[in-house]
Structures are given as structure tokens and as C-alpha cells.
């Protein structure tokens, strides 16, 4: 559980997906991408 929490934390802080992949030891980037799908607040303030 701590490992997953770390993945979400790093993604929400804006860390690079490849960096998170390497840090968590994921071989497949698809496993890492799931951490970036939950942080909708990161898009606040962006203009269309």
C-alpha cells in the first residue's frame, strides 16, 4: 500500500512518469501511468 501511495504522491507533485517508473521498479510504463489518472486538480488553472 505504501508503494502505491508513493506513486500517487509523486504523480501529484508533477514528477516525470519515467522517473516514477524507475523509482518504483516498473518494467512496463502502463503500470506507472495508472498513477497519473487520478489527479484532476492538476489541471486547474490551465487555459483551453
C-alpha distances in whole Angstrom, upper triangle without the diagonal:
4,5,5,6,9,10,11,12,14,16,17,18,20,19,21,19,21,19,16,16,18,15,12,15,15,19,19,19,18,15,15,17,15,13,17,18,16,18,21,22,23,26,28,31,31,35,36
4,5,5,6,9,10,10,12,14,15,16,19,17,19,18,19,17,14,15,16,13,11,14,15,19,20,19,19,16,15,17,16,13,16,18,17,18,21,22,22,25,27,30,31,34,35
4,5,5,6,9,10,11,13,14,15,17,15,17,15,16,14,11,12,13,10,7,10,11,15,16,16,16,13,11,14,13,11,14,17,16,17,21,22,21,24,27,29,30,33,34
4,5,5,6,9,10,11,12,14,16,15,16,14,16,15,11,12,14,12,9,12,12,15,15,15,14,11,10,12,10,8,12,13,12,14,18,19,19,22,24,27,27,30,31
4,5,5,6,9,10,11,12,14,14,16,15,17,15,12,14,16,13,11,15,15,19,18,17,17,14,12,14,12,9,12,14,12,13,16,17,17,20,22,25,26,29,30
4,5,5,6,9,10,10,13,11,13,13,14,12,9,11,13,10,9,12,13,17,17,16,17,14,11,13,13,9,12,14,13,14,17,18,17,20,22,25,25,29,30
4,5,5,6,9,10,11,10,11,10,12,10,7,9,11,9,7,11,11,14,14,12,13,10,8,10,9,6,9,11,11,12,15,16,15,18,21,24,23,27,28
4,6,5,6,9,10,10,12,11,14,13,9,12,14,12,11,15,14,18,17,15,14,12,9,10,9,5,7,9,8,8,12,13,12,16,18,21,21,24,25
4,6,5,6,9,9,12,12,15,13,10,13,15,13,12,16,16,20,19,17,17,15,12,13,12,9,10,12,11,10,13,13,12,16,17,20,21,24,26
4,5,5,7,6,8,9,11,9,7,10,12,10,10,14,14,18,17,15,16,14,11,12,12,9,9,12,12,11,14,14,12,16,18,20,20,24,25
4,5,5,5,7,7,11,10,8,10,13,12,12,15,14,17,16,13,14,13,9,9,10,6,6,9,9,8,11,12,10,13,15,18,17,21,22
4,5,8,10,11,14,13,11,14,17,15,15,18,18,21,20,17,17,16,13,12,12,8,7,10,8,6,9,9,7,11,13,15,16,19,21
4,6,9,11,14,12,11,15,16,14,15,19,19,22,21,18,19,18,15,14,15,11,10,13,12,10,12,11,9,12,14,16,16,20,22
4,6,9,12,11,10,13,15,14,16,18,18,21,20,16,17,17,13,13,14,11,9,12,12,10,12,12,8,11,13,15,14,18,20
4,6,9,7,7,10,12,11,13,15,15,18,17,14,16,15,12,12,14,11,10,13,14,12,15,15,12,15,17,19,18,21,23
4,6,5,6,9,10,11,12,14,14,16,15,12,14,14,10,10,13,11,10,14,15,14,16,17,14,16,19,20,19,21,23
4,5,5,6,9,10,11,12,11,13,12,8,10,10,7,7,10,9,8,11,14,13,16,17,14,16,20,21,20,23,23
4,5,5,6,9,10,10,10,11,10,7,11,11,8,9,13,12,12,15,17,17,20,21,18,20,23,25,23,26,26
4,5,5,6,9,10,10,12,13,10,13,13,10,11,14,12,13,16,18,17,20,21,18,21,23,25,24,27,28
4,5,5,6,8,9,11,12,9,12,10,7,9,11,9,10,14,15,15,18,19,17,20,22,24,23,27,28
4,6,5,6,5,8,8,6,9,8,6,9,11,10,11,15,16,17,20,22,20,22,25,27,26,29,29
4,6,5,6,8,10,9,13,11,9,12,15,14,15,18,20,20,23,25,22,25,28,29,28,31,32
4,6,8,11,13,12,15,13,10,13,15,13,15,18,19,19,23,24,21,24,27,29,28,31,33
4,6,9,11,11,13,10,8,12,13,11,14,17,18,19,22,23,22,24,27,30,29,32,33
4,6,9,10,12,10,9,13,14,14,16,19,20,22,25,26,25,27,30,32,31,34,35
4,6,7,9,7,7,10,12,12,14,17,19,20,23,25,23,26,29,31,30,33,33
4,7,9,8,9,12,14,15,17,19,21,23,26,28,26,28,31,33,32,34,34
4,5,6,7,9,11,13,15,16,19,21,23,26,24,25,29,31,29,32,31
4,5,5,6,9,11,11,13,16,18,20,23,21,22,25,28,26,28,28
4,5,5,7,10,11,11,14,17,19,22,20,21,25,27,25,28,27
4,6,6,8,10,11,14,16,19,21,20,22,25,28,26,29,29
4,5,6,8,10,12,14,17,19,17,19,22,25,24,27,27
4,5,5,7,10,12,14,17,15,16,20,22,21,23,23
4,5,6,8,10,13,16,15,17,20,23,22,24,24
4,6,7,8,12,14,13,15,18,21,20,23,24
4,6,6,9,11,10,12,15,18,17,20,20
4,6,8,11,10,11,14,18,17,19,19
4,6,9,9,11,13,17,17,20,20
4,5,6,8,10,14,14,17,18
4,5,6,8,11,11,14,15
4,5,5,9,10,14,15
4,6,8,9,12,14
4,6,6,9,11
4,6,9,11
4,6,10
4,7
4
